[in-house]
Amino acid sequence: MTLYTAPDGQPRCRWAGSAPEFLDYHDREWGFPVHDDIRLFEKICLEGFQSGLSWRTILAKRENFRAAFAGFDFHKVAQFGPMDVERLVTDAGIIRHRGKIAATINNAARAIELIKETGTLAAYFWSFEPDPSEIPEPQTLTTSPAAIALSKDLKKRGWKFVGPTTCFAFMQAMGLINDHAIGCVIRERAAAAR
């Protein structure tokens, strides 16, 4: 069964009922198209931090991450130096993984380079929007040809912690694909927003 009945009596993706904070995230954010560069940068970074962890951990710390990384303003984050890294590895409010922290700073500089080439992060990321036929049934894949292509291109450009699974989760969350389960009441809302 890919659905669960939410407190309002409506069906949702099963994962939305696995933690109290997931329902609001599922209903208001996940799968809705995002074109804001700051939000796109935040999400690709948070997906990198999630690698090996649960999304619940990241979601619980999201406000702390925003405070620690200047609201994910990549122009500011790109200016972070060694002292910032040391500050962040001691910040109990975030995931204190030195490699992931360094990757976020690196990726901020890469984001600025990418914008010089493509105009916006949104223009770049949405150029990888897959054909719906790539995703035969919602929530059955952990990666896709488009996610693999995005990962490969980001890595070629020097981005870190952007493997195919991370890129696929990013594409799901940012609405590049509508991966809400068939029958989920939010699926049609996300489709309409696209």
C-alpha positions in Angstrom: 0.0 0.0 0.0 1.5 3.3 -1.1 -1.0 5.5 0.8 -2.0 6.3 4.3 -5.1 8.1 5.5 -4.2 11.4 7.1 -6.0 12.9 10.1 -8.2 14.9 7.7 -9.4 11.6 6.2 -7.7 12.1 2.9 -5.1 9.8 1.3 -1.4 10.8 1.3 1.9 9.2 0.3 2.6 6.6 2.9 5.9 8.3 4.0 4.0 11.4 5.0 2.6 9.6 8.0 5.8 8.1 9.3 6.7 11.2 11.4 4.5 14.0 12.7 6.5 16.8 11.0 6.3 15.0 7.6 2.7 15.7 6.8 3.1 19.5 6.6 6.3 19.2 4.6 4.6 16.7 2.3 1.5 18.9 1.8 3.1 22.3 1.4 6.6 21.7 -0.1 7.5 18.3 -1.4 7.0 17.9 -5.1 5.8 21.5 -5.7 7.9 23.3 -8.4 10.6 25.6 -7.1 12.2 28.3 -9.2 13.9 30.3 -6.5 17.7 30.0 -6.6 18.2 30.3 -2.9 15.7 27.5 -2.2 17.2 25.3 -4.9 20.7 25.8 -3.5 19.4 25.1 0.0 17.8 21.9 -1.0 20.7 20.5 -3.0 22.9 21.2 0.0 20.5 19.7 2.5 20.1 16.6 0.3 23.9 16.3 0.4 23.9 16.6 4.2 21.2 13.9 4.3 23.4 11.4 2.6 23.6 8.4 4.9 21.0 9.9 7.3 17.2 10.3 7.5 15.4 13.3 6.1 13.7 13.6 9.5 17.1 14.5 11.0 17.7 17.2 8.4 14.1 18.6 8.5 14.4 18.9 12.3 17.6 20.9 11.9 16.7 22.9 8.9 16.3 26.2 10.7 19.7 25.7 12.3 21.2 25.0 8.9 19.7 28.2 7.6 21.2 30.2 10.4 24.6 28.5 10.1 24.8 29.0 6.3 23.6 32.6 6.0 20.1 31.5 4.8 21.8 29.6 2.0 22.7 32.8 0.3 25.4 31.3 -1.9 27.1 34.7 -2.4 27.7 34.8 1.3 28.5 31.1 1.8 31.1 31.2 -1.0 33.0 33.7 1.2 33.2 31.3 4.1 36.8 30.4 5.1 38.7 28.0 7.4 37.4 29.8 10.5 33.8 29.3 9.4 34.5 25.6 8.8 35.8 25.3 12.3 32.8 27.2 13.7 30.4 24.9 11.8 32.0 21.6 12.9 31.3 22.6 16.5 27.7 23.7 15.8 25.5 21.1 17.5 22.5 22.4 15.7 23.6 21.0 12.3 25.3 17.9 11.0 28.9 18.4 11.9 30.5 16.5 9.0 33.6 18.4 7.8 33.3 17.1 4.3 29.7 18.0 3.9 30.3 21.5 5.3 33.3 22.0 3.0 31.1 20.7 0.1 28.4 23.3 0.8 31.0 26.1 0.7 32.5 24.7 -2.4 29.1 24.3 -4.0 28.3 28.0 -3.3 31.2 29.1 -5.4 30.2 26.6 -8.1 26.6 28.0 -8.0 28.0 31.5 -8.7 29.9 30.2 -11.6 26.9 28.3 -12.9 24.7 31.4 -12.8 27.3 33.4 -14.8 26.8 30.7 -17.5 23.1 29.9 -17.3 21.5 33.1 -15.8 19.9 31.3 -12.8 20.2 28.0 -10.9 16.6 27.5 -11.8 17.3 27.6 -15.5 20.1 25.1 -15.1 18.3 22.6 -12.8 15.0 22.8 -14.8 16.9 22.0 -18.0 17.2 18.5 -16.5 13.5 18.0 -16.0 12.9 14.5 -17.1 10.3 13.3 -19.5 7.4 11.8 -17.4 7.9 8.5 -19.1 11.3 8.2 -17.3 9.3 7.7 -14.1 6.9 4.9 -14.9 5.3 4.7 -11.4 5.6 7.1 -8.6 8.0 6.3 -5.7 9.4 3.2 -7.3 12.8 4.6 -8.2 15.8 6.0 -6.3 17.4 7.5 -9.3 16.7 8.1 -13.0 18.5 8.9 -16.2 17.9 12.6 -15.7 19.2 12.4 -12.1 22.3 10.5 -13.3 22.9 13.2 -16.0 22.4 16.0 -13.5 24.8 14.4 -11.0 27.4 13.8 -13.7 27.2 17.4 -15.0 27.4 18.9 -11.5 30.4 16.7 -10.6 32.1 17.8 -13.9 31.6 21.4 -12.8 33.2 20.7 -9.4 30.2 20.2 -7.2 30.4 17.8 -4.2 28.0 15.4 -2.5 25.7 15.4 -5.6 25.4 11.7 -6.4 22.6 10.3 -8.5 20.4 9.3 -5.5 20.9 12.8 -4.0 20.0 14.4 -7.3 16.9 12.3 -7.7 15.7 13.2 -4.1 16.3 16.8 -5.0 14.3 16.5 -8.2 11.4 14.9 -6.3 11.4 17.5 -3.6 11.8 20.5 -5.9 9.0 19.4 -8.3 11.1 18.6 -11.3 9.1 15.3 -11.2 5.7 14.7 -9.6 6.5 11.6 -7.5 3.4 11.8 -5.2 1.7 8.4 -5.1 -1.2 7.7 -7.4 -4.3 8.5 -5.2 -2.4 10.9 -3.0 -4.6 14.0 -2.6 -1.6 16.3 -3.1 -0.6 14.7 -6.4 -3.1 16.7 -8.4 -2.2 19.9 -6.5 1.5 19.5 -7.3 0.6 18.7 -11.0 -1.5 21.9 -11.1 1.3 23.9 -9.7 3.6 22.7 -12.5 
